[in-house]
Amino acid sequence: MYADGETKEVPRNWLSLNDKNIFTGWSCNVGIDTFFIDKNGDIRGGCGQPLYNLDTFYNIYDDKFIDNFSPTIVPTVCKKVGVCDCQPETNARKQVLF
């Protein structure tokens, strides 16, 4: 989605193939469109990013997970520096914030 509200849908891998996959500082729908639960039980983005603009992870193995899992479901601002090579994140909806 562009600042003027225009959106562009592209085929899978188009961003990577056209060197358009650097999203540092962008708003990304990781955690909304997609998320990952790692083998340790952390709920995160596929590239390891915490979700919902938090600095920590929710963990499904936490004894109080059901009581504590109450995130504000919002897009995550990408903190990954450099190329985004995580397919789920690359294909999630994004918006430039700057």
Order of alpha helices (4+ residues) and beta strands (2+ residues): alpha-beta-beta-beta-beta-alpha-beta-alpha-beta
